[in-house]
Amino acid sequence: MTEQAAPVFQIQRVYLKEASLEQPNAPAILLEQQQPSVDIQLAVEAAGVADGIFEVAVTATVHTKIEERTVFLVECKQAGIFEIRNLPQDQMSPVLGIACPQIVFPYLRGNVADLITRAGYPPVHLAEINFQAMYEQQQQAAAAEGAASVQ
């Protein structure tokens, strides 16, 4: 009888991988009195780094505009390195797409708010994200895309 090794899930490191801030219309736009519109986009990506070691990154893009002119554009990518071993293959994708981003996201949220505040604006606090719902939507979209390409 072969023994199944115990599952391993450990955070090795969480780090800010990339951050950028652009204010292309400053200083003139800083004198505007209009309320800017805010568009926030999120993306999750996962990649193997070594045997049993994975990097999971969550990217937030915050684009604020007054009419068609950009007030500021912030892009932050927060990443984590995770050791994940001895998990059934069918559980790997949900762990990488749900559990890991949930760990990384609070760091991203703080860094985005801090960067925007340091740029001289009121902080933009990213809303809590349901990574399970986001993951399930991505899986459904991928399945629909796969079915459409088969036809």
Contact map, one row per residue, 1 for C-alpha under 8 A:
1110000000000000000000000000000000000000000000000000000000000000000000000000000000000000000000000000000000000000000000000000000000000000000000000000000
1111000000000000000000000000000000000000000000000000000000000000000000000000000000000000000000000000000000000000000000000000000000000000000000000000000
1111100000000000000000000000000000000000000000000000000000000000000000000000000000000000000000000000000000000000000000000000000000000000000000000000000
0111110000000000000000000000000000000000000000000000000000000000000000000000000000000100000000000000000000000000000000000000000000000000000000000000000
0011111000000000000000000000000000000000000000000000000000000000000000000000000000000100000000000000000000000000000000000000000000000000000000000000000
0001111100000000000000000000000000000000000000000000000000000000000000000000000000000100000000000000000000000000000000000000000000000000000000000000000
0000111110000000000000000000000000000000000000000000000000000000000000000000000000011110000000000000000000000000000000000000000000000000000000000000000
0000011111000000000000000000000000000000000000000000000000000000000000000000000000111110000000000000000000000000000000000000000000000000000000000000000
0000001111100000000000000000000000000000000000000000000000000000000000000000000001111000000000000000000000000000000000000000000000000000000000000000000
0000000111110000000000000000000000000000000000000000000000000000000000000000000001110000000000000000000000000000000000000000000000000000000000000000000
0000000011111100000000000000000000000000000000000000000000000000000000000000000111100000000000000000000000000000000000000000000000000000000000000000000
0000000001111100000000000000000000000000000000000000000000000000000000000000000111100000000000000000000000000000000000000000000000000000000000000000000
0000000000111110000000000000000000000000000000000000000000000000000000000000000111000000000000000000000000000000000000000000000000000000000000000000000
0000000000111111000000000000000000000000000000000000000000000000000000000000011110000000000000000000000100000000000000000000000000000000000000000000000
0000000000001111100000000000000000000000000000000000000000000000000000000000011100000000000000000000000000000000000000000000000000000000000000000000000
0000000000000111111000000000000000000000000000000000000000000000000000000001111000000000000000000000000000010000000000000000000000000000000000000000000
0000000000000011111000000000000000000000000000000000000000000000000000000001111000000000000000000000000000000000000000000000000000000000000000000000000
0000000000000001111100000000000000000000000000000000000000000000000000000011110000000000000000000000000000000000000000000000000000000000000000000000000
0000000000000001111110000000000000000000000000000000000000000000000000000111100000000000000000000000000000000000000000000000000000000000000000000000000
0000000000000000011111000000000000000000000000000000000000000000000000001111000000000000000000000000000000000000000000000000000000000000000000000000000
0000000000000000001111100000000000000000000000000000000000000000000000011110000000000000000000000000000000000000001000000000000000000000000000000000000
0000000000000000000111110000000000000000000000000000000000000000000000011100000000000000000000000000000000000000000000000000000000000000000000000000000
0000000000000000000011111100000000000000000000000000000000000000000001111000000000000000000000000000000000000000000000000000000000000000000000000000000
0000000000000000000001111100000000000000000000000000000000000000000001110000000000000000000000000000000000000000000000000000000000000000000000000000000
0000000000000000000000111111100000000000000000000000000000000000000011100000000000000000000000000000000000000000000000000000000000000000000000000000000
0000000000000000000000111111110000000000000000000000000000000000000000100000000000000000000000000000000000000000000000000000000000000000000000000000000
0000000000000000000000001111111000000000000000000000000000000000000000000000000000000000000000000000000000000000000000000000000000000000000000000000000
0000000000000000000000001111111100000000000000000000000000000000000000000000000000000000000000000000000000000000000000000000000000000000000000000000000
0000000000000000000000001111111100000000000000000000000000000000000000100000000000000000000000000000000000000000000000000000000000000000000000000000000
0000000000000000000000000111111100000000000000000000000000000000000000100000000000000000000000000000000000000000000000000000000000000000000000000000000
0000000000000000000000000011111110000000000000000000000000000000000000000000000000000000000000000000000000000000000000000000000000000000000000000000000
0000000000000000000000000001111111000000000000000000000000000000000000000000000000000000000000000000000000000000000000000000000000000000000000000000000
0000000000000000000000000000001111100000000000000000000000000000000000000000000000000000000000000000000000000000000000000000000000000000000000000000000
0000000000000000000000000000000111110000000000000000000000000000010000000000000000000000000000000000000000000000000000000000000000000000000000000000000
0000000000000000000000000000000011111000000000000000000000000000010000000000000000000000000000000000000000000000000000000000000000000000000000000000000
0000000000000000000000000000000001111100000000000000000000000001111000100000000000000000000000000000000000000000000000000000000000000000000000000000000
0000000000000000000000000000000000111110000000000000000000000001111000000000000000000000000000000000000000000000000000000000000000000000000000000000000
0000000000000000000000000000000000011111000000000000000000000111100000000000000000000000000000000000000000000000000000000000000000000000000000000000000
0000000000000000000000000000000000001111100000000000000000001111000000000000000000000000000000000000000000000000000000000000000000000000000000000000000
0000000000000000000000000000000000000111110000000000000000011110000000000000000000000000000000000000000000000000000000000000000000000000000000000000000
0000000000000000000000000000000000000011111000000000000000011100000000000000000000000000000000000000000000000000000000000000000000000000000000000000000
0000000000000000000000000000000000000001111100000000000001111000000000000000000000000000000000000000000000000000000000000000000000000000000000000000000
0000000000000000000000000000000000000000111110000000000001110000000000000000000000000000000000000000000000000000000000000000000000000000000000000000000
0000000000000000000000000000000000000000011111000000000111100000000000000000000000000000000000001000100000000000000000000000000000000000000000000000000
0000000000000000000000000000000000000000001111100000000111000000000000000000000000000000000000001000000000000000000000000000000000000000000000000000000
0000000000000000000000000000000000000000000111110000011110000000000000000000000000000000000000011000000000000000000000000000000000000000000000000000000
0000000000000000000000000000000000000000000011111000011100000000000000000000000000000000000000000000000000000000000000000000000000000000000000000000000
0000000000000000000000000000000000000000000001111111111000000000000000000000000000000000000000000000000000000000000000000000000000000000000000000000000
0000000000000000000000000000000000000000000000111111111000000000000000000000000000000000000000000000000000000000000000000000000000000000000000000000000
0000000000000000000000000000000000000000000000011111110000000000000000000000000000000000000000000000000000000000000000000000000000000000000000000000000
0000000000000000000000000000000000000000000000011111100000000000000000000000000000000000000000000000000000000000000000000000000000000000000000000000000
0000000000000000000000000000000000000000000000011111110000000000000000000000000000111000000000000000000000000000000000000000000000000000000000000000000
0000000000000000000000000000000000000000000000011111111000000000000000000000000011110000000000000000000000000000000000000000000000000000000000000000000
0000000000000000000000000000000000000000000001111101111100000000000000000000000011110000000000000000000000000000000000000000000000000000000000000000000
0000000000000000000000000000000000000000000001111000111110000000000000000000001111000000000000000000000000000000000000000000000000000000000000000000000
0000000000000000000000000000000000000000000111100000011111000000000000000000001111000000000000010001100000000000000000000000000000000000000000000000000
0000000000000000000000000000000000000000000111000000001111100000000000000000111100000000000000000000100100000000000000000000000000000000000000000000000
0000000000000000000000000000000000000000011110000000000111110000000000000000111000000000000000000000100110010000000000000000000000000000000000000000000
0000000000000000000000000000000000000000011100000000000011111000000000000011110000000000000000000000000000010000000000000000000000000000000000000000000
0000000000000000000000000000000000000001111000000000000001111100000000000111100000000000000000000000000000010001000000000000000000000000000000000000000
0000000000000000000000000000000000000011110000000000000000111110000000001111000000000000000000000000000000000000000000000000000000000000000000000000000
0000000000000000000000000000000000000111100000000000000000011111000000011110000000000000000000000000000000000000000000000000000000000000000000000000000
0000000000000000000000000000000000000111000000000000000000001111100001111100000000000000000000000000000000000000000000000000000000000000000000000000000
0000000000000000000000000000000000011110000000000000000000000111110001111000000000000000000000000000000000000000000000000000000000000000000000000000000
0000000000000000000000000000000000011100000000000000000000000011111111110000000000000000000000000000000000000000000000000000000000000000000000000000000
0000000000000000000000000000000001111000000000000000000000000001111111100000000000000000000000000000000000000000000000000000000000000000000000000000000
0000000000000000000000000000000000011000000000000000000000000000111110000000000000000000000000000000000000000000000000000000000000000000000000000000000
0000000000000000000000000000000000000000000000000000000000000000111111000000000000000000000000000000000000000000000000000000000000000000000000000000000
0000000000000000000000001000000000000000000000000000000000000000111111100000000000000000000000000000000000000000000000000000000000000000000000000000000
0000000000000000000000111000000000000000000000000000000000000011110111111000000000000000000000000000000000000000000000000000000000000000000000000000000
0000000000000000000000111100110000010000000000000000000000000011110011111000000000000000000000000000000000000000000000000000000000000000000000000000000
0000000000000000000011110000000000000000000000000000000000000111100001111100000000000000000000000000000000000000000000000000000000000000000000000000000
0000000000000000000111100000000000000000000000000000000000001111000001111110000000000000000000000000000000000000000000000000000000000000000000000000000
0000000000000000001111000000000000000000000000000000000000011110000000011111000000000000000000000000000000000001000100000000000000000000000000000000000
0000000000000000011110000000000000000000000000000000000000111100000000001111100000000000000000000000000000000000000000000000000000000000000000000000000
0000000000000001111100000000000000000000000000000000000000111000000000000111110000000000000000000000000000010011000000000000000000000000000000000000000
0000000000000001111000000000000000000000000000000000000011110000000000000011111000000000000000000000000000010000000000000000000000000000000000000000000
0000000000000111110000000000000000000000000000000000000011100000000000000001111100000000000000000000000110110000000000000000000000000000000000000000000
0000000000000111100000000000000000000000000000000000001111000000000000000000111110000000000000000000000100000000000000000000000000000000000000000000000
0000000000111110000000000000000000000000000000000000001110000000000000000000011111000000000000000001000100000000000000000000000000000000000000000000000
0000000000111100000000000000000000000000000000000000111100000000000000000000001111100000000000000000000000000000000000000000000000000000000000000000000
0000000011111000000000000000000000000000000000000000111100000000000000000000000111110000000000000001000000000000000000000000000000000000000000000000000
0000000111110000000000000000000000000000000000000001110000000000000000000000000011111000000000000000000000000000000000000000000000000000000000000000000
0000001111000000000000000000000000000000000000000001110000000000000000000000000001111110000000000000000000000000000000000000000000000000000000000000000
0000001110000000000000000000000000000000000000000001000000000000000000000000000000111110000000000000000000000000000000000000000000000000000000000000000
0001111100000000000000000000000000000000000000000000000000000000000000000000000000011111000000000000000000000000000000000000000000000000000000000000000
0000001100000000000000000000000000000000000000000000000000000000000000000000000000011111101100000000000000000000000000000000000000000000000000000000000
0000000000000000000000000000000000000000000000000000000000000000000000000000000000000111111100000000000000000000000000000000000000000000000000000000000
0000000000000000000000000000000000000000000000000000000000000000000000000000000000000011111110000000000000000000000000000000000000000000000000000000000
0000000000000000000000000000000000000000000000000000000000000000000000000000000000000001111111000000000000000000000000000000000000000000000000000000000
0000000000000000000000000000000000000000000000000000000000000000000000000000000000000011111111100000000000000000000000000000000000000000000000000000000
0000000000000000000000000000000000000000000000000000000000000000000000000000000000000011111111110000000000000000000000000000000000000000000000000000000
0000000000000000000000000000000000000000000000000000000000000000000000000000000000000000111111111000000000000000000000000000000000000000000000000000000
0000000000000000000000000000000000000000000000000000000000000000000000000000000000000000011111111110000000000000000000000000000000000010000000000000000
0000000000000000000000000000000000000000000000000000000000000000000000000000000000000000001111111111000000000000000000000000000000000000000000000000000
0000000000000000000000000000000000000000000001000000000100000000000000000000000000000000000111111111100000000000000000000000000000000000000000000000000
0000000000000000000000000000000000000000000111000000000000000000000000000000000000000000000011111111100000000000000000000000000000110010000000000000000
0000000000000000000000000000000000000000000000000000000000000000000000000000000000000000000001111111110000000000000000000000000000110010000000000000000
0000000000000000000000000000000000000000000000000000000000000000000000000000000000000000000001111111111000000000000000000000000000100000000000000000000
0000000000000000000000000000000000000000000000000000000100000000000000000000000101000000000000111111111100000000000000000000000000000000000000000000000
0000000000000000000000000000000000000000000100000000000111000000000000000000000000000000000000011111111110000000000000000000000000100000000000000000000
0000000000000000000000000000000000000000000000000000000000000000000000000000000000000000000000000111111111000000000000000000000000100000000000000000000
0000000000000000000000000000000000000000000000000000000000000000000000000000000000000000000000000011111111000000000000000000000000000000000000000000000
0000000000000100000000000000000000000000000000000000000011000000000000000000011100000000000000000001111111110000000000000000000000000000000000000000000
0000000000000000000000000000000000000000000000000000000001000000000000000000010000000000000000000000111111111000000000000000000000000000000000000000000
0000000000000000000000000000000000000000000000000000000000000000000000000000000000000000000000000000011111111100000000000000000000000000000000000000000
0000000000000000000000000000000000000000000000000000000000000000000000000000010000000000000000000000000111111110000000000000000000000000000000000000000
0000000000000001000000000000000000000000000000000000000001110000000000000001110000000000000000000000000111111111000000000000000000000000000000000000000
0000000000000000000000000000000000000000000000000000000000000000000000000000000000000000000000000000000011111111100000000000110000000000000000000000000
0000000000000000000000000000000000000000000000000000000000000000000000000000000000000000000000000000000001111111110000000000100000000000000000000000000
0000000000000000000000000000000000000000000000000000000000000000000000000001000000000000000000000000000000111111111000000000000000000000000000000000000
0000000000000000000000000000000000000000000000000000000000010000000000000101000000000000000000000000000000011111111100000001110000000000000000000000000
0000000000000000000000000000000000000000000000000000000000000000000000000000000000000000000000000000000000001111111110000011110000000000000000000000000
0000000000000000000000000000000000000000000000000000000000000000000000000000000000000000000000000000000000000111111111000010000000000000000000000000000
0000000000000000000010000000000000000000000000000000000000000000000000000000000000000000000000000000000000000011111111100000000000000000000000000000000
0000000000000000000000000000000000000000000000000000000000000000000000000100000000000000000000000000000000000001111111111111000000000000000000000000000
0000000000000000000000000000000000000000000000000000000000000000000000000000000000000000000000000000000000000000111111111110000000000000000000000000000
0000000000000000000000000000000000000000000000000000000000000000000000000000000000000000000000000000000000000000011111111000000000000000000000000000000
0000000000000000000000000000000000000000000000000000000000000000000000000000000000000000000000000000000000000000001111111000000000000000000000000000000
0000000000000000000000000000000000000000000000000000000000000000000000000000000000000000000000000000000000000000000111111100000000000000000000000000000
0000000000000000000000000000000000000000000000000000000000000000000000000000000000000000000000000000000000000000000111111110000000000000000000000000000
0000000000000000000000000000000000000000000000000000000000000000000000000000000000000000000000000000000000000000000110011111000000000000000000000000000
0000000000000000000000000000000000000000000000000000000000000000000000000000000000000000000000000000000000000000110110001111100000000000000000000000000
0000000000000000000000000000000000000000000000000000000000000000000000000000000000000000000000000000000000000001100100000111110000000000000000000000000
0000000000000000000000000000000000000000000000000000000000000000000000000000000000000000000000000000000000001101100000000011111000000000000000000000000
0000000000000000000000000000000000000000000000000000000000000000000000000000000000000000000000000000000000001001100000000001111100000000000000000000000
0000000000000000000000000000000000000000000000000000000000000000000000000000000000000000000000000000000000000000000000000000111110000000000000000000000
0000000000000000000000000000000000000000000000000000000000000000000000000000000000000000000000000000000000000000000000000000011111000000000000000000000
0000000000000000000000000000000000000000000000000000000000000000000000000000000000000000000000000000000000000000000000000000001111100000000000000000000
0000000000000000000000000000000000000000000000000000000000000000000000000000000000000000000000000000000000000000000000000000000111111100000000000000000
0000000000000000000000000000000000000000000000000000000000000000000000000000000000000000000000001110110000000000000000000000000011111110000000000000000
0000000000000000000000000000000000000000000000000000000000000000000000000000000000000000000000001100000000000000000000000000000001111111000000000000000
0000000000000000000000000000000000000000000000000000000000000000000000000000000000000000000000000000000000000000000000000000000001111111100000000000000
0000000000000000000000000000000000000000000000000000000000000000000000000000000000000000000000000000000000000000000000000000000001111111110000000000000
0000000000000000000000000000000000000000000000000000000000000000000000000000000000000000000001001100000000000000000000000000000000111111111000000000000
0000000000000000000000000000000000000000000000000000000000000000000000000000000000000000000000000000000000000000000000000000000000011111111100000000000
0000000000000000000000000000000000000000000000000000000000000000000000000000000000000000000000000000000000000000000000000000000000001111111110000000000
0000000000000000000000000000000000000000000000000000000000000000000000000000000000000000000000000000000000000000000000000000000000000111111111000000000
0000000000000000000000000000000000000000000000000000000000000000000000000000000000000000000000000000000000000000000000000000000000000011111111100000000
0000000000000000000000000000000000000000000000000000000000000000000000000000000000000000000000000000000000000000000000000000000000000001111111110000000
0000000000000000000000000000000000000000000000000000000000000000000000000000000000000000000000000000000000000000000000000000000000000000111111111000000
0000000000000000000000000000000000000000000000000000000000000000000000000000000000000000000000000000000000000000000000000000000000000000011111111100000
0000000000000000000000000000000000000000000000000000000000000000000000000000000000000000000000000000000000000000000000000000000000000000001111111110000
0000000000000000000000000000000000000000000000000000000000000000000000000000000000000000000000000000000000000000000000000000000000000000000111111111000
0000000000000000000000000000000000000000000000000000000000000000000000000000000000000000000000000000000000000000000000000000000000000000000011111111100
0000000000000000000000000000000000000000000000000000000000000000000000000000000000000000000000000000000000000000000000000000000000000000000001111111110
0000000000000000000000000000000000000000000000000000000000000000000000000000000000000000000000000000000000000000000000000000000000000000000000111111111
0000000000000000000000000000000000000000000000000000000000000000000000000000000000000000000000000000000000000000000000000000000000000000000000011111111
0000000000000000000000000000000000000000000000000000000000000000000000000000000000000000000000000000000000000000000000000000000000000000000000001111111
0000000000000000000000000000000000000000000000000000000000000000000000000000000000000000000000000000000000000000000000000000000000000000000000000111111
0000000000000000000000000000000000000000000000000000000000000000000000000000000000000000000000000000000000000000000000000000000000000000000000000011111
